């Protein structure tokens, strides 16, 4: 099915209203979900935009329609939007209504997002002055804490950990997912015992969640022993520059989250070298500009999120090297102009919340008639 099919789906989703989406795109949606690993995540984000002006009651009706269509992707996406929209005063009453209206299977999606929402509200588990490391936990058990062998998961999230020291001694070849989120782990410059090659005993790991920590930097050898690493979430840390780990070659990385950090400038030495990177989140930082050649070593980027930064201008040739670009979100920056040299026909560019005038918007649309813009 490939990229063209998924691009077609993106166009459909962004140009139909809610009822048309439910009635007309389910077949395309289901088939594309199976072909493209990141489409479900992108789809949920687009649903949030699609239903932005929809009331809770209308969302509930759409949830029932999605249930009747028996499309789990749509149920999941609408459930996420509903839970995100609930405020504290109406939450219990609305949840009771929804539970009476839908099947237990559908309500399970609501419950999932309620749990996620409550988790996001919680603060880091670290106590002041805590000096716990991975080694401290491992020494208390015959196997590492919360090792789920049958599922290939190694969990150390929410464990009051401030050091990765000791993880380099864990040897579990069947681990695919490593969860280190919501701790107080520092970067290598602040932790004298920080392992330069922490996952030497976890060579088949492909997904790392190390978000919600206090990481300022990572060594260039951080992923040396994980050649199959596909997804990395470093969101909600304290990065002021792109970690050295991403300037060296990580051949398999396809999704990287650097959202909610402290990036303000990306110098040339921070250029990433991830040749098959498909999705990049650098949203919610403080970026004021981007280098012209920032994406030159990442030509297969499909989805690029640079929203909620402080960009005042856009380098004209910044995305010339991107031969697969489907979606670029530049919303809520301070752009006063947007004049790229090239844009792929059929791609979508989000420019909501910038300082563009109506005449500038008209010029942009007339310059790229085959590109879908949202102002």
C-alpha atoms as one frame of an Amber mdcrd trajectory, in Angstrom:
protein
   0.000   0.000   0.000   2.860   2.323   0.922   3.331   6.031   1.301   0.930
   7.175  -1.437  -1.953   5.344   0.200  -1.179   6.822   3.612  -0.793  10.258
   2.068  -4.262   9.843   0.570  -5.605   9.000   4.022  -3.975  12.121   5.484
  -5.645  14.285   2.862  -9.030  12.674   3.524  -8.821  13.077   7.284  -7.908
  16.727   7.079 -10.558  17.735   4.587 -13.690  15.959   5.799 -16.004  16.870
   8.602 -16.650  14.443  11.443 -19.627  12.679   9.884 -17.915  12.267   6.511
 -14.851  10.849   8.217 -16.900   8.190   9.958 -19.062   7.386   6.943 -16.501
   7.520   4.123 -12.960   6.721   5.217 -13.110   3.617   7.408 -11.934   1.156
   4.767  -8.979   3.322   3.801  -8.267   3.993   7.458  -8.136   0.333   8.469
  -5.917  -0.731   5.584  -3.500   2.170   6.035  -3.225   1.545   9.768  -1.955
  -1.935   9.012   0.642  -0.665   6.545   2.085   2.335   8.373   3.242   1.912
  11.970   2.752   5.522  13.039  -0.569   6.293  11.385  -2.675   5.537  14.531
  -0.819   8.189  16.547  -1.065  10.760  13.779  -4.729   9.892  13.302  -5.531
  10.551  16.986  -3.865  13.957  16.799  -5.819  14.858  13.680  -9.077  13.740
  15.307  -8.367  16.153  18.156  -8.167  18.998  15.618 -11.195  17.728  13.706
 -13.410  17.707  16.804 -12.010  20.936  18.283 -15.368  22.749  18.067 -17.517
  19.751  18.975 -19.413  19.561  22.259 -19.079  16.650  24.661 -22.588  15.497
  23.788 -21.762  15.488  20.070 -18.562  13.598  20.791 -20.556  10.977  22.684
 -22.834  10.508  19.667 -19.809  10.157  17.414 -18.404   7.577  19.812 -21.586
   5.526  19.385 -21.311   5.818  15.589 -17.716   4.660  15.787 -18.808   1.756
  17.988 -21.480   0.791  15.458 -18.877   0.875  12.691 -16.750  -1.549  14.779
 -13.597   0.407  13.970 -11.308   0.258  16.993  -9.000   2.997  15.695 -11.868
   5.456  15.516 -13.258   4.439  18.924  -9.817   4.823  20.454  -9.279   8.264
  18.902 -12.657   9.691  19.893 -12.301   8.298  23.422  -8.978  10.138  23.728
 -10.584  13.413  22.611 -13.511  13.028  25.026 -11.340  12.356  28.071  -8.984
  15.214  27.198 -11.980  17.571  26.954 -13.586  16.635  30.285 -13.229  19.134
  33.079 -13.290  18.148  36.742 -16.814  19.430  37.420 -18.521  17.430  34.688
 -16.287  14.367  34.665 -18.224  11.933  36.883 -21.644  12.761  35.469 -20.452
  12.532  31.860 -18.583   9.281  32.435 -21.730   7.776  33.930 -23.702   8.844
  30.851 -21.129   7.372  28.504 -21.014   4.104  30.430 -24.790   3.751  30.038
 -24.632   4.522  26.311 -21.815   2.289  25.080 -20.654  -1.298  25.339 -18.152
  -2.384  28.011 -15.559  -2.858  25.254 -15.954   0.746  24.120 -15.939   2.090
  27.669 -12.613   0.298  28.204 -11.050   2.841  25.813 -12.437   5.658  27.970
 -11.008   4.025  31.090  -7.606   3.715  29.428  -7.417   7.451  28.742  -8.723
   8.343  32.207  -5.762   6.398  33.627  -3.339   8.155  31.271  -4.787  11.562
  32.184  -4.458  10.876  35.901  -0.887   9.688  35.412   0.029  12.897  33.588
  -1.241  14.926  36.531   1.089  13.171  38.929   4.441  14.708  39.765   7.804
  12.977  39.647   8.256  10.388  42.332  11.714  11.595  43.406  12.155  12.676
  46.991  14.524  15.551  47.766  18.083  14.266  48.121  17.295  10.797  46.784
  20.398   8.848  45.743  18.852   5.739  44.235  20.307   4.084  41.157  19.298
   1.141  38.978  21.957  -0.868  40.827  20.246  -0.121  44.161  17.061  -1.770
  42.929  18.686  -4.691  41.153  20.667  -5.597  44.277  17.410  -6.203  46.142
  16.059  -8.765  43.644  17.257 -11.873  41.826  15.961 -10.307  38.612  15.468
  -6.600  37.877  12.350  -5.024  39.291   9.231  -5.491  37.154  10.878  -7.497
  34.404   7.976  -8.825  32.333   9.746 -11.612  30.500   6.823 -12.928  28.462
   6.176  -9.420  27.123   9.804  -8.367  26.720   9.430  -5.306  28.955  11.870
  -3.903  31.516  10.229  -1.287  33.768  11.857   1.171  36.102   9.342   4.001
  35.771   8.188   5.999  38.821  10.889   4.466  41.012  12.611   7.530  42.516
  15.733   6.827  40.442  18.304   9.532  39.787  21.058   7.434  38.177  21.258
   4.887  35.363  24.258   3.306  37.043  23.769  -0.468  37.131  21.622  -0.845
  34.030  24.738  -1.761  32.027  24.985  -4.938  34.130  21.495  -6.184  33.269
  21.624  -8.881  30.606  18.225  -9.718  29.073  18.341 -10.398  25.368  14.560
 -10.671  24.965  13.769  -7.134  26.206  12.242  -4.941  23.481  10.730  -2.112
  25.532  12.677  -0.224  28.221  10.633   2.115  30.437  12.562   4.629  32.540
   9.977   7.412  32.528   9.024   9.736  35.370  12.198   9.564  37.459  14.961
  12.068  38.202  17.673  10.657  35.961  20.433  13.141  35.175  22.528  13.285
  32.040  26.108  12.130  31.736  27.654  15.522  32.567  25.957  15.606  35.970
  26.280  11.940  36.927  29.888  10.712  37.306  28.672   7.100  37.193  26.539
   7.531  34.082  27.193   4.472  31.850  28.520   5.425  28.429  26.930   2.324
  26.874  23.992   1.587  29.195  22.167  -1.047  27.149  25.060  -3.401  26.425
  23.070  -6.288  27.931  19.820  -5.332  26.166  20.872  -5.612  22.506  17.395
  -6.202  21.066  15.647  -3.219  22.643  13.693  -1.242  20.050  11.660   1.210
  22.141  12.970   3.468  24.935  10.770   5.649  27.153  13.000   7.938  29.186
  10.689  10.946  29.212   9.866  13.001  32.310  13.369  13.026  33.768  16.051
  15.686  34.241  18.391  14.780  31.396  20.517  17.599  30.019  22.774  15.535
  27.754  23.593  11.999  26.615  26.920  10.549  25.467  27.504   9.790  21.786
  27.753   6.064  22.637  24.361   5.919  24.381  22.805   3.651  21.699  25.995
   1.811  20.746  24.658  -1.620  21.781  21.046  -1.227  20.579  21.247  -1.483
  16.772  17.490  -2.120  16.474  16.311   0.963  18.396  13.243   2.259  16.551
  11.532   4.675  18.943  12.917   7.016  21.597  10.901   9.337  23.839  13.045
  12.015  25.504  10.196  14.447  26.010   9.863  16.512  29.176  13.536  16.594
  30.071  15.975  19.518  30.278  17.799  19.227  26.971  19.293  22.461  25.701
  20.836  20.840  22.620  20.292  17.729  20.503  22.069  14.907  22.400  25.331
  13.678  20.928  23.702  10.232  20.682  21.674  11.486  17.695  24.568  13.109
  15.874  26.173   9.708  15.452  24.524   7.233  13.105  21.476   5.368  14.482
  20.410   3.413  11.428  17.083   2.042  12.682  15.562   5.045  14.514  12.156
   5.896  13.047  10.450   7.992  15.751  12.007  10.550  18.103  10.278  12.757
  20.668  12.112  15.793  22.011   8.948  17.676  22.991   8.836  19.898  26.076
  12.549  20.424  26.529  14.680  23.596  26.598  15.966  23.692  23.016  16.506
  27.278  21.909  19.030  26.943  19.106  20.260  24.093  16.920  23.841  24.687
  15.745  25.345  22.742  12.869  27.062  20.261  15.190  23.612  19.199  16.433
  22.481  17.934  13.019  20.998  14.485  13.438  22.061  11.507  11.374  19.059
   9.172  11.457  18.690   8.038   7.844  15.255   6.378   8.178  13.712   8.737
  10.733  10.013   9.081   9.888   8.541  11.101  12.767  10.195  13.918  14.729
   8.661  15.883  17.585  10.563  19.031  18.593   7.435  20.903  19.607   7.020
  22.939  22.801  10.591  24.138  22.993  12.056  27.632  22.586  13.513  27.366
  19.090  14.024  30.755  17.480  15.510  29.511  14.201  16.535  26.341  12.382
  19.655  25.707  10.301  19.060  25.378   6.561  20.516  21.862   6.544  18.900
  20.525   9.730  17.062  17.699   7.933  19.644  16.896   5.293  20.655  13.570
   6.901  17.036  12.565   7.591  15.476  12.483   4.110  12.639  10.058   4.874
  10.840  12.246   7.406   7.050  11.855   7.047   5.725  13.813  10.017   7.460
  16.833  11.528   6.184  18.699  14.588   7.817  22.087  15.296   4.713  23.714
  16.737   4.723  25.863  19.883   8.205  27.293  19.488   9.444  30.848  18.839
  10.357  30.713  15.154  10.182  34.129  13.508  11.324  32.972  10.080  11.571
  29.786   8.049  14.785  28.907   6.193  13.773  28.603   2.551  15.683  25.391
   1.806  15.165  23.673   5.177  12.945  20.890   3.866  14.321  20.562   0.330
  15.987  17.280   1.292  12.758  15.716   2.621  11.469  13.468  -0.151   8.685
  11.822   1.899   7.154  14.735   3.834   3.440  14.298   4.516   2.772  16.616
   7.454   4.539  19.699   8.852   3.122  21.412  11.945   4.435  24.960  12.427
   1.467  26.211  14.418   1.854  28.677  17.281   5.207  30.107  16.362   5.928
  33.746  15.457   6.326  33.361  11.711   5.771  36.545   9.700   6.546  34.826
   6.413   6.678  31.308   4.999   8.495  30.962   1.687  10.036  27.502   1.273
  11.792  26.671  -1.967   9.867  23.441  -2.451   6.924  21.576  -0.945   5.702
  18.117  -1.926   2.303  18.050  -3.653  -0.313  16.539  -1.373   1.516  17.375
   1.840  -0.167  19.277   4.662   1.266  22.352   6.380  -0.246  23.698   9.622
   0.370  27.438  10.113  -2.327  28.241  12.666  -1.393  30.798  15.337   1.359
  32.630  13.453   1.625  36.299  12.454   0.875  35.851   8.755  -1.450  38.368
   7.123  -4.400  37.317   4.978  -2.585  38.528   1.856   0.452  36.409   2.792
  -1.794  33.400   3.258  -3.289  33.982  -0.192   0.165  34.174  -1.768   1.257
  30.957  -0.043  -1.825  29.093  -1.231  -1.499  30.349  -4.800   2.229  29.465
  -4.865   1.538  25.884  -3.774  -1.935  24.978  -5.096  -1.333  21.240  -4.560
  -0.441  21.599  -0.869  -3.036  21.566   1.920  -2.637  24.520   4.279  -4.340
  25.223   7.593  -4.185  28.844   8.761
